[in-house]
Amino acid sequence: MVMRSSAEGPGLISPGKEEAADKKLSGKHLKSQTKHVILNIYNYFRSQDKEASETDISKKTAIASGISLQTLNRIKQEDKEGVVKSPPLKTGVSSWLPVVDDYARAHIRQEILSFYERSKFPSLKALSIRVKEPPLNLTCSWTTLNKLVKQIRFRNRKLENGRVVLMEKDEVIAARNRYLRLIAEIRKSSNPKPEIYIGEVCVYPNRYMAKCCTVDDTTLDPTQKLKRRVRFTIVYAGGKDGFVPGSFFIFKSGTALKETHESMTQECFQSWFQTQLLPNIPANSVIVMDNSPYHSQFSIKMPALNSNKSEILQWLREHNIAHETSHTKYELIDLVRKHKSKLVHVIDQMARDAGHEVLRIPMFHCHLNPIELIWALLRSKLEENSNTKRNCRAEEIKYALERITKEDWKRCLYHAKQVEDEYRRKDRVFDYVMERVNTSMGGESSDSDSSGE
């Protein structure tokens, strides 16, 4: 039997009520601030009744705080040792994700589209069998595979006959079709423009490599996390004639104690683009890059949902966009987003002023950029000629890049064009199949609803 807290007045509390109170914070990770509040409650009860036993005070504190006695004793021990702290943050990323890199995701995308070429409809069950085979050899649960498929913008869609199949989201297909059409038109013109491909990569001291826009502790294999935050960020560009002279840029980012999270910023990239790339590429070039955030800053700042309604209205007036002042803030923001495509990126304007054109690779299709193969080649050269007991150095990276030749670039470009042709073929087949299938586009299935092949 336990005394009530002072909020309930004197008396007894039943075991059932004590058990219910213990469930308030049961199973939750308590942050340091919450722990200090619990300690303050304990100290208050102790000051109010100095003659009460330690057990009674602890029980009253546990009931008032909604925690178990075991948790309270653990907090008291932390306080005694002077180490009251929050638990480590959950990453929300499965441990297998580091194995599934961008090229593995690309292979999964192509594998799903290949079902249509074989006159079959892809399902999660059928896909789970295919990904276990070479070259992926990926073993994971259906739930994990479903999360990955959703990450690369596939969804379960229900056909008219009730069957559930995997389909790409419309905007992903449209962006890929647009890119493939534009790059083909450039090459087929009477005076083809030189193609310059831009890429960035981070190299860690242990020679592990990752994309700059996705550098995060959660994307690293546990064996790679030693001194993971100190890294070299490389920005480079190239084409059929090899690397663009004068465009190499490398800097050291991050510290062992503090993570910057931004290896590349908009300001840094724009400065490199203006001073090291544009002056060194052939006239009238087409510059191909991905949709990283630091590539995609608009020259005019757009209002966001957290902007005041008056600010949104002012932005619409300044850009001569018809609107109704009586509309809600959410309607006005939706109107702003519909005109987003008319805005110009800062990088695009810089290129246009210098007589060049920018073409962006669609999201989730980094394998269309040949420089990604160049980074893979860089990694192999670093591993070939490195002393694994010594941390990677800038001079070592420069030397490895110097050994990548014009012929290497031509092979990477040829491979990228083969991937483009493969997507064109798959998209034609998909269009042909969809023309003959009536889909219930409004009937998206639940995540757990996946039928077999």
C-alpha positions in Angstrom: 0.0 0.0 0.0 1.3 3.4 -1.0 0.4 6.9 0.2 -1.2 9.2 -2.3 0.7 12.2 -3.7 0.0 15.6 -2.1 -2.1 16.5 -5.1 -4.6 13.8 -4.1 -4.6 14.5 -0.4 -3.9 12.1 2.4 -5.0 8.5 2.1 -4.2 5.3 0.4 -4.0 4.3 -3.3 -5.0 1.0 -4.6 -2.4 -1.3 -6.3 -4.4 -1.1 -9.5 -4.2 2.7 -9.5 -0.5 2.6 -8.7 0.0 0.2 -11.7 -1.9 2.5 -14.0 0.2 5.5 -12.9 3.3 3.6 -13.6 2.3 3.2 -17.3 2.3 7.0 -18.1 5.9 7.0 -19.1 6.4 3.3 -19.4 8.6 2.2 -22.3 9.6 5.8 -23.2 13.2 7.1 -23.3 13.4 10.0 -20.9 15.5 13.0 -21.8 17.8 14.7 -19.3 15.3 17.6 -18.8 12.5 15.1 -17.8 14.9 13.3 -15.5 15.7 16.5 -13.7 12.0 17.2 -13.2 11.6 13.8 -11.7 14.5 14.4 -9.4 12.9 17.7 -8.3 9.7 15.9 -7.5 11.6 13.4 -5.4 13.5 16.1 -3.5 10.2 18.0 -2.9 8.6 14.9 -1.3 11.7 14.3 0.8 11.7 17.9 2.1 8.0 17.7 3.0 8.4 14.5 5.0 11.9 14.0 6.3 10.9 11.1 8.6 9.4 9.0 5.8 11.4 6.0 4.7 13.3 6.0 1.4 10.9 3.4 0.0 7.8 5.5 0.7 9.3 8.6 -0.9 10.4 6.7 -3.9 7.0 5.1 -4.4 5.2 8.5 -4.1 7.7 10.0 -6.6 7.2 7.1 -9.0 3.4 7.4 -8.9 3.4 11.2 -9.3 5.9 11.0 -12.2 4.2 8.0 -13.9 7.4 5.9 -14.0 8.5 2.6 -12.4 10.6 2.3 -9.2 13.3 0.7 -11.3 13.5 3.7 -13.6 13.5 6.1 -10.6 16.4 4.2 -9.0 18.3 4.4 -12.2 17.8 8.2 -12.5 18.9 8.6 -8.8 22.0 6.6 -9.5 22.8 8.8 -12.6 22.3 11.9 -10.4 24.6 10.4 -7.8 27.3 9.8 -10.4 26.7 13.2 -12.0 25.9 11.8 -15.4 22.1 12.6 -15.9 21.8 12.6 -19.7 19.5 11.9 -22.6 19.5 8.6 -24.4 21.2 8.5 -27.9 18.9 9.7 -30.7 17.2 7.1 -32.8 18.3 7.3 -36.4 15.1 5.8 -37.9 17.3 4.0 -40.5 17.6 0.2 -40.7 21.0 -1.2 -40.2 21.0 -2.7 -43.7 20.6 0.6 -45.5 24.4 1.3 -45.8 24.6 -1.8 -48.0 21.9 -0.5 -50.3 23.7 2.4 -52.0 22.4 4.5 -54.9 23.4 1.9 -57.5 21.6 -0.8 -55.7 18.5 1.4 -55.6 18.9 2.0 -59.3 19.1 -1.8 -59.9 15.9 -2.3 -57.9 14.2 0.4 -60.0 15.3 -1.3 -63.2 14.3 -4.7 -61.9 10.8 -3.5 -61.2 10.5 -2.0 -64.6 11.8 -5.2 -66.2 8.7 -7.1 -65.0 6.7 -5.1 -67.6 9.2 -6.1 -70.3 8.6 -9.8 -69.4 4.8 -9.1 -69.7 4.3 -9.5 -66.0 3.1 -7.1 -63.3 5.6 -6.5 -60.5 4.6 -7.2 -56.9 6.4 -6.9 -53.6 6.4 -10.7 -53.3 7.9 -11.2 -56.8 10.5 -8.5 -56.3 11.6 -9.9 -52.9 12.6 -13.1 -54.8 14.5 -11.3 -57.6 16.6 -9.0 -55.2 17.9 -12.1 -53.4 19.7 -13.1 -56.6 22.9 -11.7 -58.0 24.0 -9.0 -58.4 22.1 -7.5 -55.4 22.0 -10.6 -53.1 19.8 -8.5 -50.8 18.2 -10.3 -48.0 15.6 -8.4 -46.0 12.0 -8.6 -44.8 9.0 -7.6 -46.9 8.5 -4.6 -44.5 12.1 -3.4 -45.1 11.8 -3.9 -48.9 8.5 -2.1 -48.9 10.2 0.9 -47.2 13.0 0.9 -49.7 10.6 0.7 -52.6 8.7 3.7 -51.2 11.9 5.6 -50.8 12.6 5.4 -54.5 9.0 6.6 -55.2 7.2 3.4 -56.1 3.7 2.7 -54.7 1.3 -0.1 -54.6 -1.6 0.5 -57.0 -4.7 -1.5 -57.4 -5.8 -2.6 -60.9 -9.4 -2.8 -62.0 -9.4 -6.5 -61.3 -8.3 -5.9 -57.7 -4.7 -7.0 -58.2 -2.0 -4.9 -56.5 1.1 -4.0 -58.5 4.1 -1.8 -58.0 4.2 1.4 -60.1 6.4 4.4 -60.2 4.9 7.7 -59.2 3.8 9.8 -62.2 6.2 12.8 -61.4 9.2 10.5 -61.4 8.4 9.0 -64.7 7.7 12.4 -66.2 11.0 13.9 -64.9 13.0 10.9 -66.3 11.2 11.1 -69.7 11.8 14.8 -69.9 15.6 14.4 -69.2 16.0 11.6 -71.7 14.2 13.6 -74.3 16.2 16.8 -73.8 19.6 15.0 -73.7 18.7 13.1 -76.9 17.7 16.4 -78.6 21.0 18.0 -77.7 23.0 15.2 -79.2 20.9 15.0 -82.3 21.2 18.7 -83.2 23.3 19.8 -86.1 25.7 21.4 -83.7 25.8 19.3 -80.5 26.7 21.1 -77.3 29.7 19.9 -75.2 28.4 17.9 -72.2 29.9 18.8 -68.9 29.0 16.7 -65.8 29.3 18.0 -62.3 29.6 15.8 -59.1 30.5 16.1 -55.5 31.7 13.3 -53.1 33.0 13.0 -49.5 36.1 11.0 -48.7 36.6 9.9 -45.1 39.9 9.2 -43.5 39.4 5.4 -43.9 38.7 6.0 -47.6 35.0 5.4 -47.3 33.1 7.5 -49.8 29.6 9.0 -49.7 27.5 11.6 -51.6 27.8 15.1 -50.1 24.0 15.7 -49.9 23.4 12.4 -48.0 26.4 12.5 -45.6 24.9 11.4 -42.3 26.0 9.0 -39.5 23.0 6.8 -40.3 24.3 6.1 -43.8 27.6 4.8 -42.7 28.4 1.2 -42.0 29.2 0.7 -38.3 32.7 -0.3 -39.2 33.2 3.0 -41.0 32.3 5.3 -38.1 35.8 5.8 -36.7 36.6 9.5 -37.1 33.7 9.6 -39.6 33.0 13.3 -39.1 36.3 14.5 -40.5 36.3 14.2 -44.2 37.4 15.7 -47.5 34.8 17.2 -49.8 35.6 17.1 -53.5 33.9 19.0 -56.3 34.9 18.3 -59.9 33.5 18.4 -63.4 34.4 16.5 -66.6 33.3 15.3 -70.0 34.5 13.4 -73.0 37.9 15.2 -72.8 38.4 14.2 -69.2 38.3 16.5 -66.2 37.7 20.2 -66.8 41.1 21.9 -66.1 41.0 24.2 -63.1 37.7 22.9 -61.8 39.1 20.7 -59.0 38.1 21.8 -55.6 38.8 20.0 -52.3 38.4 21.1 -48.7 38.4 19.5 -45.3 35.1 19.6 -43.4 33.7 18.4 -40.1 35.6 17.9 -36.8 35.9 15.0 -34.5 33.8 16.7 -31.9 31.2 18.5 -33.9 29.3 17.6 -37.1 28.7 20.4 -39.7 26.1 18.3 -41.6 26.7 20.5 -44.6 29.8 19.5 -46.4 28.7 21.7 -49.3 26.7 24.9 -49.0 24.9 27.0 -51.6 27.4 29.8 -51.2 30.4 27.5 -51.6 29.0 25.7 -54.6 27.9 29.0 -56.3 31.4 30.4 -55.8 33.0 27.3 -57.3 30.6 27.3 -60.2 31.2 31.0 -61.0 35.0 31.1 -60.6 36.3 27.6 -61.4 33.8 26.0 -63.7 32.3 28.6 -66.1 35.6 30.2 -67.1 37.1 26.8 -68.0 34.4 25.0 -70.1 33.9 25.2 -73.9 31.5 27.8 -75.2 27.8 26.9 -75.4 28.1 23.9 -73.1 25.3 21.9 -71.5 26.0 21.5 -67.8 24.5 18.3 -66.3 24.0 18.1 -62.5 21.7 16.5 -60.0 19.0 18.1 -57.8 21.0 18.5 -54.6 19.7 21.4 -52.4 22.9 23.5 -53.0 22.3 23.2 -56.7 18.7 24.4 -56.6 18.5 27.7 -54.8 16.0 30.1 -56.5 17.0 33.6 -57.4 13.8 34.8 -55.7 13.0 33.5 -52.3 9.6 31.8 -52.1 7.3 32.2 -49.1 6.8 29.0 -47.0 4.0 27.7 -45.0 5.4 29.3 -41.9 5.3 32.8 -43.6 2.7 35.3 -42.6 -0.3 35.5 -44.8 0.5 39.2 -45.5 4.0 38.1 -46.8 2.5 35.5 -49.1 0.0 38.1 -50.5 2.8 40.5 -51.1 4.9 37.9 -52.9 1.9 37.1 -55.2 1.4 40.8 -55.9 5.1 41.4 -56.7 5.0 38.6 -59.3 1.7 39.6 -60.8 0.0 36.3 -59.9 -3.8 36.6 -59.8 -5.2 35.7 -56.3 -8.0 36.3 -53.9 -7.2 38.0 -50.6 -10.1 36.1 -49.0 -8.4 32.7 -49.7 -6.9 30.9 -46.8 -3.1 30.8 -46.2 -3.0 27.1 -47.4 -4.8 28.0 -50.7 -2.3 30.9 -51.2 0.7 28.6 -50.6 -0.7 26.1 -53.0 -0.9 28.9 -55.6 2.7 29.8 -54.9 3.9 26.2 -55.4 2.0 26.0 -58.7 4.2 28.9 -60.0 7.4 27.4 -58.7 8.3 26.0 -62.2 8.4 29.6 -63.5 11.1 30.6 -61.1 14.8 30.5 -62.1 17.6 28.8 -60.1 20.6 31.0 -59.3 22.9 28.4 -60.9 20.8 28.4 -64.1 21.0 32.2 -64.4 24.7 32.2 -63.9 25.1 29.6 -66.7 22.7 31.4 -69.0 24.6 34.7 -68.5 27.8 32.9 -69.6 26.1 31.3 -72.7 25.6 27.9 -71.3 22.6 25.7 -70.4 21.9 23.6 -67.3 20.2 20.2 -67.4 19.2 18.5 -64.2 19.2 14.7 -63.7 15.9 13.5 -62.2 15.8 12.6 -58.6 16.8 9.0 -57.7 18.7 8.6 -61.0 22.2 9.5 -60.1 23.5 6.5 -62.1 22.7 8.6 -65.2 25.6 10.8 -64.3 28.9 9.3 -65.5 30.9 11.1 -62.8 29.3 8.7 -60.3 31.3 5.9 -62.1 34.4 8.2 -61.9 34.0 8.3 -58.1 33.8 4.5 -58.0 37.0 4.5 -60.0 38.6 7.0 -57.6 37.7 4.7 -54.6 39.4 1.7 -56.3 42.5 3.7 -57.0 42.7 4.9 -53.4 42.4 1.4 -52.1 45.0 0.1 -54.6 47.8 2.5 -53.6 47.1 3.3 -50.0 48.6 2.5 -46.7 45.5 1.3 -44.8 47.2 2.1 -41.5 47.4 5.7 -42.4 44.4 8.1 -42.8 43.7 9.4 -46.3 45.3 12.7 -47.2 44.5 15.4 -49.8 47.7 14.6 -51.7 46.7 11.0 -52.0 43.2 12.0 -53.4 44.8 14.4 -55.9 47.3 11.7 -57.1 44.5 9.2 -57.6 42.4 11.7 -59.6 45.4 12.5 -61.8 45.5 8.8 -62.8 41.9 8.9 -64.1 42.3 9.4 -67.9 40.3 10.7 -70.8 39.7 7.1 -71.8 38.2 6.3 -68.4 35.8 9.2 -68.9 34.8 7.9 -72.4 34.0 4.5 -70.9 31.9 6.0 -68.2 30.0 8.2 -70.7 29.4 5.2 -72.9 28.0 3.2 -69.9 25.7 6.1 -68.9 24.3 6.3 -72.4 23.6 2.6 -72.3 21.6 3.1 -69.1 19.7 5.9 -70.8 18.8 3.6 -73.7 17.7 0.9 -71.3 15.4 3.4 -69.6 14.0 4.5 -72.9 13.2 0.9 -73.8 11.6 0.2 -70.4 9.5 3.3 -70.6 8.2 2.5 -74.0 7.1 -1.0 -72.8 5.5 0.5 -69.7 3.5 3.0 -71.8 2.4 0.2 -74.1 1.2 -1.9 -71.1 -0.5 1.0 -69.4 -2.4 1.8 -72.6 -4.0 -1.6 -72.3 -4.7 -1.7 -68.6 -7.4 0.3 -66.9 -6.1 1.3 -63.5 -8.0 2.6 -60.6 -5.7 5.5 -59.8 -7.8 6.5 -56.8 -7.5 3.1 -55.2 -4.0 3.1 -53.7 -3.5 0.1 -51.5 -2.2 0.1 -48.0 1.4 -0.7 -47.4 0.7 -4.1 -46.1 -1.5 -5.1 -49.0 0.8 -6.9 -51.4 -0.3 -9.7 -53.6 1.9 -12.3 -55.2 2.7 -12.6 -58.8 
